[in-house]
Amino acid sequence: MSPVARLAGRHYPVAVVGGGQAGLSVSYHLSTRDIGHVVVEAERVGHEWRERRWDSFCLVTPNWQCRLPGYPYQGDDPDGFMLRDEIVRYLQDYVGFFRPPLVEGVPVTGLRRAPGGGRFELATPEGEFTADQVVVATGPYHTPAVPRMAERLPADIEQIHSSRYRNAAQLPAGGVLVVGSGQSGCQIAEDLHLAGRQVHLAVGSAPRVARFYRGRDCVAWLDEMGHYARGIDTFDDASAVRMRVNHYVTGRDGGRDIDLRAFARDGMCLYGRLTGVDGTTPGGTASGGTGSGGTTVEFADDLKVNLDRADAVAESIKDAIDAHIADHGIQAPQEARYVPVWEPSGHTPGLDLAEAGITSVVWSTGFTRDHRWIEIPAFDGRGYPMHRRGATSVPGLYFLGLPWQYSWGSGRFEAVGRDAEFLAGHIDASRRLADVCGALTGAPESVAAALPLG
């Protein structure tokens, strides 16, 4: 029987949409509670890691933080950082470990509530199926975000999004402009730099963190300090916290800092935030000719501010670690604080692509969410799911794997299992309460909405 035949026309107590670490985690907890369900994955397990990461990609968090439910990191290098293919294998091994009811290669293209507000209807290209409750575990990184100014670059400039970058050899010879200095942008810039390419990096406002401090990985210190267990409901500015950009650091070659100032000292060209492209016609060719000649990219005068702020965040984390060490009487080696190794000499307002020898651009500008397939009013004005710990105001509809869904690790291997366990408990309680109410009064659909979320 084909996977599609197992889905079309069938009904499940719970449907989990997405078979990544979030979907598999909630499947594990549903299985331990003997709750019938299906996990529907549009591609293959590990697709995002396999297909949208570059060749040298590795985790930026230590392997010991890989804590999928019932299946913590199995290797012999807990303080190391799994490479891309090892991450894929970890997920595949997890599937083999507990054998979830998984259907791969079938995208869910629509989700709506059945007439009368009862069960959910899920559409696939090959047919529909239904479920009493649904967990959307597709993560937040759906559509590569590339600014419209990219359309003004001439046709002879190779442009790719970070999700399509694999290695330096795929780009034409010449300089490379990397736009964005979040985790992906900084690591791709480093990858190109180590490959001997002339890199031009448009630096944004992302903060950084030291890899190691006072004898330990900073992640280990922060974990011991309870940072990763802190719930979003303990912050006064929860909505702002959810929008925070990740700190840049790398696990490459055993882990190290990413110091953009050191890159600049060693030949990388740094600029402020990219603000515009000038000198091309609407058709995408340079004014007065063809190709990139005369095309100028423009930068904000904020490079020094961005570098200083990133350093200040890294040093503030060290301050917190110092305080933790002192408060608990921990024996830890002293370590000198960071001293900047390079300073911008001034503002570069614009850069002629031809004069700089730039032949390609890597847009490390993130992703946007795409929940248009969900035909249920569960979103705010920005299109963000309205939820509390993953449970929405729509009875039976849940989200899992969102950044800061409840804690720092919600979208990561570190804590997605805790969020999954919470939702599985809520799903189980909802199911049991609905059964009781059904026996007594005919199962009002609103009963699940009254469940406490803790």
Order of alpha helices (4+ residues) and beta strands (2+ residues): alpha-beta-alpha-beta-alpha-beta-beta-alpha-beta-beta-beta-beta-beta-beta-beta-alpha-beta-beta-beta-alpha-alpha-alpha-beta-beta-beta-alpha-beta-alpha-beta-beta-beta-beta-beta-alpha
